[in-house]
Amino acid sequence: MSTDARRAAARQSQKEATRQKVLAAARELFDTHGYQGATVRDIARHAGVAVGSVFTTFASKGEILSEVMQSRLDGLYGELDRVMPHLRGSTADRLRTMFAIHFNFEAQHVRLFLSHIAAAYDWTLPPAARPYGRTPRLQEIIHECLHKGVEEGDVCREANLQEIVDLLMAAYAWTYRLVVTRSYDTNALTEVMDRQIGLIAEGFRPR
């Protein structure tokens, strides 16, 4: 390997090491201080790197959060891909199971997930950032569940499936306010979401 190639490899290795330090620091700070409470300067200080090094790796704080969440959510979506095809019962029951899995998964770092939701309302986010609501795989999984319901006859064929997806995702995110206002745990959140899914299901059942 030439000297230039070795230098390039060393720079790439250093950049990746910085990236991982920033992601680890951000994961911890978003989970303890929230999305708004953790600044890029805080993240850099916690990671032990210069602020400039953060911005040579990530375009914005929102992009950092997206990377943090994507690495976690890939595992969740893998679990859902494994479980969902084997679920029985009505579409509403399958949706209840799916969201129960979500609640249990996010209970490990609920404040981090609240940060993920909060970032959805940050109008300064660049297009590359993927806060809650811009996670296509979650929407795809819900769509797949609803399509199966159409095939099985318990979801109206004329229903606008995207509107149902939007309602379910909105209900799920809104339920998390109860963590802040009432200190609800996973079981209590799941019970609330179960009831909301029941109400939404009344709207998409065939008449």
FIGU-753676 format. One record per residue (C-alpha): residue in one letter; y, x negated, z. Coordinates in steps of 0.001 Angstrom, whole numbers, padded with zeros to 6 digits, always signed. Layout:
REM residues N
AYXZ/...
REM end
This chain:
REM residues 207
M+000000+000000+000000/S+003432-001327-000935/T+006206-001892+001589/D+008172+001067+000199/A+005131+003317+000436/R+004526+002269+004038/R+008152+002981+004896/A+007991+006386+003235/A+004798+007211+005140/A+006392+006091+008400/R+009448+008278+007743/Q+007255+011262+006966/S+005228+010681+010128/Q+008419+010441+012192/K+009764+013641+010633/E+006558+015523+011432/A+006577+014207+015008/T+010174+015434+015397/R+009213+018795+013938/Q+006402+019267+016422/K+008627+018233+019353/V+011274+020749+018281/L+008734+023565+017897/A+007182+022858+021312/A+010605+022756+022984/A+011773+025907+021214/R+008594+027795+022126/E+009199+027055+025797/L+012931+027801+025765/F+012644+031057+023807/D+010001+032142+026310/T+012209+031328+029307/H+015791+031797+028071/G+015422+034277+025221/Y+016571+033952+021622/Q+020290+034219+022356/G+020080+032131+025516/A+018488+029098+023868/T+020879+027113+021683/V+019953+024500+019105/R+021601+021920+021371/D+019354+023057+024247/I+016298+022798+022011/A+017250+019306+020853/R+017862+018143+024412/H+014560+019606+025610/A+012727+017989+022690/G+014383+014634+023308/V+015845+014418+019800/A+019328+014457+018319/V+020874+017768+017238/G+021204+016329+013733/S+017464+015700+013647/V+016862+019396+014289/F+019037+020417+011357/T+017411+017931+008993/T+014123+019717+009711/F+015170+023373+010113/A+017994+025335+008488/S+018740+027463+011559/K+017592+028556+014991/G+016114+031652+013367/E+013947+029503+011148/I+012711+027592+014200/L+011725+030859+015875/S+009982+031987+012692/E+007901+028808+012648/V+007045+029185+016337/M+005943+032782+015879/Q+004074+032185+012632/S+001838+029583+014231/R+000965+032105+016957/L+000692+035198+014766/D-001712+033584+012315/G-004310+033667+015091/L-003576+037306+015883/Y-003807+038389+012257/G-007064+036520+011890/E-008449+038500+014833/L-007225+041783+013334/D-008756+040928+009954/R-012054+040413+011763/V-011914+043566+013887/M-010197+046243+011796/P-012937+046775+009136/H-015458+047570+011873/L-013416+050152+013791/R-014586+053738+013836/G-012812+056979+014649/S-009697+058601+013236/T-006809+056715+011671/A-004786+057358+014820/D-007561+055855+016947/R-007783+052780+014729/L-004012+052336+014924/R-004178+052640+018710/T-006778+049880+018850/M-004745+047672+016532/F-001590+047958+018617/A-003547+047538+021850/I-004750+044190+020482/H-001111+043334+019738/F+000027+044204+023257/N-002746+042163+024838/F-001996+039183+022624/E+001768+039227+023249/A+001287+039697+027005/Q+000616+035963+027185/H+004224+035221+026164/V+006026+038547+026250/R+009531+037067+026508/L+008838+034977+023431/F+007924+038154+021564/L+011095+039825+022818/S+012955+036893+021257/H+011087+037564+018003/I+012271+041193+018101/A+015834+040229+019032/A+016074+037890+016044/A+015505+040874+013736/Y+019070+041958+014511/D+020660+038556+013908/W+022615+039209+010709/T+023288+035484+010258/L+019611+034624+009673/P+018831+032901+006365/P+016372+034602+003973/A+013662+032080+004880/A+013591+033229+008517/R+010919+035785+009391/P+011730+037718+012553/Y+009967+040924+013563/G+010059+043336+010632/R+009891+040579+008030/T+006254+039838+008787/P+004460+041116+005679/R+000935+040589+007007/L+001480+043044+009871/Q+002719+045672+007434/E-000233+045000+005138/I-002708+045562+007984/I-001086+048899+008876/H-001028+049899+005197/E-004742+049098+004887/C-005501+051299+007884/L-003467+054187+006442/H-005015+053807+002970/K-008452+054084+004562/G-007226+057235+006289/V-006176+058703+002946/E-009618+057948+001524/E-011311+059535+004535/G-009103+062623+004399/D-007206+062397+007696/V-003955+061067+006185/C-002087+063327+003777/R-002245+062002+000198/E+001400+062931-000355/A+002583+061040+002733/N+004996+058162+002233/L+002901+055364+003723/Q+005786+052900+003919/E+007787+055344+006031/I+004813+055690+008376/V+004545+051890+008613/D+008261+051704+009417/L+007923+054357+012137/L+004950+052603+013743/M+006658+049211+013723/A+009847+050725+015127/A+007927+052498+017900/Y+006068+049308+018780/A+009244+047231+019040/W+011128+049940+020963/T+008296+050247+023475/Y+009013+046665+024585/R+012309+047805+026132/L+010134+049072+028990/V+009201+045488+029857/V+012888+044860+030572/T+013947+048215+032035/R+010815+049182+033983/S+008693+046020+034196/Y+005823+047735+032375/D+002609+045762+032009/T+000258+045735+029021/N-001699+048823+030104/A+001451+050880+030610/L+002893+049773+027257/T-000365+050656+025519/E-000384+054145+027062/V+003149+054799+025811/M+002302+053539+022317/D-000882+055638+022254/R+001209+058767+022814/Q+003735+057767+020162/I+000977+057140+017635/G-000316+060622+018406/L+003088+062124+017615/I+003392+060142+014384/A-000145+061140+013415/E+000801+064803+013709/G+003220+064179+010876/F+000779+062481+008505/R-002262+064717+009003/P-003214+066916+006009/R-002015+070494+006326/
REM end
